[in-house]
Amino acid sequence: MPQPDDEPDAIVYRVPALERGLAILEMFSASERVLSLGDMAARLKLTQSAIYRIVQTMTERGYLRKTARTSFELGPRVLSNGFTWLASRDIVEIAMPWLNALRDRTSLSCHLSIREHTDALYIYRAFAQQRLTANIPIGSRLPCHGTAMGRMLLCDLNDAELGALYRNIRLDDYPPPAPKSFLELRQILDEDRRSGWAVSRSDYSTSVAAPIRDHLGRITAAINLSGPDAIMHAPGFLEHARALLLECAATIAGELGYKNPDDAQTPQPQPQETAATLSPDLVGAIIAPDPQAR
């Protein structure tokens, strides 16, 4: 059977619809995260109706995500499949040894999540073997605005993108401590951006989260440490855990190609290194089993 390169008219082997779909993916960049259907059509020199079915198919397959009536951004399948060498590296594989090491250093559960529309999708957990521990199963979805990791993921959006995302979504139906209005959400995210980390509390537990940036500087994922209040609010422990979490996030981001211009050139820690740790025995001394805890 002849190969395409053997034919002088190899162009006959091309699939125009596939070429257009790939061209659409290549239009997105760090400076252009959202494109309208009209933008895509203009760059392809086609009508909107000519590319409508392509865009709809890519959206249904998860390669594009609709942000408004005719506007789109890259979808979660791009993260998992990748279209560059860096993006093709699986973020779970990269983060796993560092999150496991963080769990061992703190005796707390760690989670990794990405954003899908307004949800934080949990894609990895490093489970702490304690009687009382915060533990969210892989595959769980929680509303971004109501969790520390979700807020970190939303910090990547500007005000216009955030407004488009929450345009038709009510926030007053969610229990505390989730914000009750879009204005309150914006104010909380402004503070989270300034801090570079976020904290949230629910029944009997506290979570602290940090963002993971990719080689383009975008927040592509978030990680957290979570545990019972009696542990998290032991004197000085939350600050200690937050410092270890931020160190871990910076290391994972570095492996994804992110270079923080404010960072000094310092050696990267290795997963097997340890620091001051809250041991399982100390955890047991801090908190006694409570059959009523959830």
C-alpha positions in Angstrom: 0.0 0.0 0.0 1.5 3.4 -1.0 2.4 5.8 1.8 1.4 9.5 1.7 5.0 10.6 1.3 5.4 8.5 -1.8 2.6 10.3 -3.7 3.3 13.6 -5.4 -0.2 14.7 -4.6 -0.1 13.8 -0.9 -2.5 16.5 -0.2 -5.3 14.1 -1.1 -4.7 12.3 2.2 -5.5 15.3 4.3 -8.7 15.6 6.3 -9.8 19.3 6.1 -12.1 19.1 9.1 -9.3 17.6 11.3 -6.9 20.3 10.0 -9.4 23.0 11.0 -10.0 21.5 14.4 -6.2 21.4 15.1 -5.8 25.0 13.8 -8.5 26.1 16.3 -6.6 24.6 19.2 -3.4 26.3 18.1 -5.2 29.7 18.2 -5.3 29.7 22.0 -2.3 31.1 23.9 -1.5 32.7 27.2 -2.6 36.1 25.9 -5.7 34.8 24.2 -7.5 32.3 26.5 -11.0 32.9 25.2 -12.0 33.2 21.5 -15.4 33.7 19.9 -16.8 31.7 17.1 -16.3 34.7 14.9 -12.6 35.0 15.8 -12.0 31.4 14.8 -13.9 31.7 11.5 -12.1 34.9 10.6 -8.6 33.4 11.2 -9.6 30.3 9.2 -11.1 32.6 6.5 -14.4 30.7 6.7 -17.9 31.5 7.7 -19.2 30.7 11.2 -21.6 28.2 9.9 -18.8 26.4 8.2 -17.0 25.7 11.4 -20.0 25.4 13.8 -20.2 21.6 13.7 -16.4 21.3 14.2 -16.5 23.6 17.3 -19.6 21.8 18.7 -17.9 18.4 18.3 -14.7 19.7 20.0 -16.8 21.0 22.9 -18.7 17.8 23.3 -15.4 15.9 23.3 -14.0 18.2 26.0 -11.3 19.9 23.9 -13.2 23.2 24.1 -15.3 24.6 26.9 -18.0 27.2 26.3 -17.6 30.3 28.5 -20.5 32.4 26.9 -23.0 32.0 24.2 -20.5 32.0 21.3 -17.2 32.1 23.3 -14.9 29.2 24.1 -11.7 28.3 26.0 -9.6 25.2 26.0 -11.2 22.3 27.7 -10.0 19.7 30.2 -9.1 17.1 27.5 -6.3 19.4 26.4 -4.8 19.1 29.9 -5.0 15.3 29.9 -3.9 14.7 26.3 -1.6 17.6 25.7 -0.4 19.2 22.5 3.1 20.2 23.5 5.8 18.2 25.3 5.1 19.9 28.6 1.4 19.7 28.4 1.6 16.0 27.4 3.3 15.2 30.8 0.5 13.9 33.0 0.1 16.3 35.9 -0.9 13.4 38.3 2.3 11.6 37.5 4.4 14.7 38.1 2.6 15.7 41.3 2.2 12.3 42.9 5.6 11.8 44.5 5.6 15.4 45.9 2.1 15.1 47.3 2.9 11.7 48.9 6.0 13.3 50.5 4.0 16.2 51.7 1.5 13.8 53.3 4.3 12.0 55.0 5.8 15.3 56.3 2.5 16.5 57.7 0.4 13.4 58.4 -2.4 15.2 56.6 -4.3 14.2 53.5 -3.4 16.1 50.2 -5.5 16.5 47.1 -4.9 17.6 43.6 -7.7 19.2 41.5 -8.4 20.9 38.1 -11.2 23.2 37.1 -14.1 22.0 35.0 -16.5 24.9 34.4 -17.5 26.0 38.0 -16.4 22.7 39.7 -13.1 21.6 41.2 -12.5 18.1 39.9 -10.4 16.0 42.3 -7.9 13.9 40.2 -5.5 12.6 42.9 -5.3 12.2 46.7 -2.5 11.2 49.1 -4.5 9.7 51.9 -3.3 10.1 55.5 -3.9 7.0 57.6 -5.5 8.6 60.6 -8.7 7.8 62.4 -10.0 11.3 61.7 -8.9 12.8 58.4 -10.3 14.9 55.6 -10.5 12.7 52.5 -12.3 13.5 49.2 -12.4 10.6 46.7 -10.9 10.9 43.3 -13.5 12.0 40.7 -15.4 14.1 43.2 -16.7 17.5 42.1 -17.1 20.4 44.5 -18.2 24.0 43.6 -15.1 26.1 43.1 -16.4 29.1 45.0 -17.0 27.0 48.1 -13.6 25.4 48.5 -10.0 26.6 49.0 -8.7 24.7 46.0 -11.6 25.9 43.8 -10.9 29.5 44.7 -7.3 29.0 43.7 -8.4 27.7 40.4 -10.7 30.7 39.9 -7.8 33.1 40.6 -6.6 32.4 37.1 -9.6 34.3 35.6 -9.9 38.0 35.1 -13.0 39.9 36.1 -14.6 39.5 32.6 -13.9 35.8 32.4 -15.2 35.3 36.0 -18.3 37.2 35.2 -19.0 35.2 32.1 -18.4 31.9 34.0 -20.9 32.8 36.7 -23.4 34.9 34.6 -26.3 32.5 35.1 -25.3 30.8 38.4 -26.9 31.6 41.7 -24.5 31.6 44.7 -27.0 32.2 47.5 -28.1 28.5 47.6 -24.8 27.2 49.0 -24.1 26.8 52.7 -21.5 28.8 54.6 -18.6 29.6 54.3 -19.3 29.9 50.5 -19.8 33.5 49.3 -23.4 34.4 48.8 -23.0 36.9 45.9 -20.8 37.4 42.9 -19.4 40.6 44.5 -18.4 38.8 47.6 -16.7 36.1 45.5 -14.7 38.7 43.7 -13.6 40.3 46.9 -12.5 36.9 48.3 -10.6 36.0 45.1 -8.8 39.4 45.2 -7.5 38.6 48.7 -6.6 35.1 47.6 -4.6 36.4 44.7 -2.7 38.8 47.0 -2.0 36.0 49.5 -1.1 33.3 47.0 -3.0 30.8 49.0 -6.5 30.2 50.4 -8.0 28.7 53.5 -11.5 27.3 53.9 -13.3 25.7 56.9 -16.2 23.3 57.0 -17.7 21.2 59.7 -14.8 20.1 62.0 -12.1 20.5 59.3 -9.9 23.1 57.7 -8.2 23.2 54.3 -5.3 25.3 53.0 -4.7 25.4 49.2 -2.1 26.7 46.8 -2.1 27.1 43.0 0.0 25.1 40.5 1.2 27.1 37.5 2.2 25.7 34.1 5.0 26.8 31.7 2.8 29.7 30.5 2.2 31.0 34.0 -1.4 29.9 34.1 -3.0 28.2 37.1 -3.6 24.7 35.7 -4.3 22.9 39.0 -4.4 23.4 42.7 -3.3 21.3 45.7 -4.4 21.3 49.4 -3.7 20.0 52.8 -6.7 19.3 54.9 -7.4 17.9 58.3 -9.5 18.2 61.5 -9.6 21.6 63.2 -8.0 20.3 66.3 -4.9 19.4 64.3 -4.9 22.3 61.8 -5.3 24.9 64.6 -2.8 23.5 67.0 -0.4 26.4 67.9 1.7 27.3 64.9 0.8 24.2 62.8 -1.4 25.9 60.1 1.5 28.3 59.3 4.0 25.4 59.2 1.6 23.3 57.0 1.1 26.3 54.7 4.8 26.8 54.2 5.3 23.2 53.3 2.3 23.3 50.9 3.6 26.4 49.1 7.0 24.8 48.8 5.4 21.7 47.3 3.3 23.7 44.9 6.4 25.6 43.7 8.3 22.4 43.1 5.5 20.8 41.0 5.1 24.1 39.0 8.8 24.0 38.3 8.5 20.5 36.9 5.7 21.8 34.6 8.1 24.4 33.3 7.0 27.4 35.3 9.7 30.0 36.2 8.8 32.5 38.9 10.6 35.7 38.1 10.6 36.7 41.8 12.3 33.5 42.9 16.0 33.4 43.7 18.0 30.6 42.1 17.8 27.9 44.8 18.2 24.1 44.6 15.0 22.1 44.2 14.2 19.8 47.1 13.8 16.1 46.4 10.7 14.1 47.3 12.5 11.9 49.8 13.8 14.8 51.9 12.0 15.5 55.1 11.3 18.4 57.3 9.7 18.9 60.7 6.8 16.5 60.7 3.7 16.1 62.7 4.0 12.4 63.5 1.0 10.0 63.6 1.7 9.6 67.4 1.5 13.3 67.9 -1.7 13.5 65.9 -3.2 10.9 68.2 -2.1 12.9 71.2 -3.7 16.1 69.8 -7.1 14.7 68.9 -9.0 11.8 70.4 -11.4 9.8 68.2 -14.8 11.3 68.0 -17.6 9.1 66.7 -19.7 12.2 65.9 -17.1 13.7 63.6 -17.9 13.6 59.9 
